[in-house]
Amino acid sequence: MSATALVLAHQGGWDEILMVAAPLALLAWVLWLADRRARRTEPPDSQG
């Protein structure tokens, strides 16, 4: 059996959790990065 098949074989649910958590973590990171960039580009007097 190949290494990929062994890793993706059902192991009590952790692999399914990773298949959901990894894309969610990536999306959260991209949104955080976009927010950080947007905050850097806004003028300092536009707060509040």
C-alpha positions in Angstrom: 0.0 0.0 0.0 1.3 3.4 -0.9 2.3 6.0 1.7 -0.5 8.4 0.5 -3.1 5.7 0.9 -1.9 4.9 4.4 -2.0 8.6 5.4 -5.5 9.1 4.0 -6.9 5.8 5.3 -9.5 6.2 8.0 -7.7 6.7 11.3 -10.5 7.5 13.7 -11.5 10.8 12.1 -8.3 12.9 12.4 -7.8 12.9 8.6 -11.4 14.1 8.0 -10.8 16.9 10.5 -7.6 17.9 8.6 -9.5 17.9 5.3 -11.9 20.5 6.7 -9.5 22.4 9.0 -6.7 23.0 6.5 -8.8 24.9 4.0 -10.5 26.8 6.8 -7.2 27.8 8.2 -5.9 28.8 4.8 -9.0 31.0 4.2 -8.6 32.6 7.7 -5.0 33.4 6.9 -5.8 35.0 3.6 -8.6 37.1 5.2 -6.2 38.2 8.0 -3.6 39.1 5.4 -6.0 41.1 3.3 -7.3 42.9 6.4 -3.7 43.8 7.5 -2.9 45.1 4.0 -6.1 47.2 3.9 -5.4 48.7 7.3 -1.9 49.6 6.2 -3.1 51.5 3.1 -5.9 53.5 4.8 -5.0 57.0 5.8 -4.3 57.6 9.5 -7.0 60.3 9.9 -9.8 58.0 8.7 -10.1 56.2 12.1 -13.3 56.4 13.9 
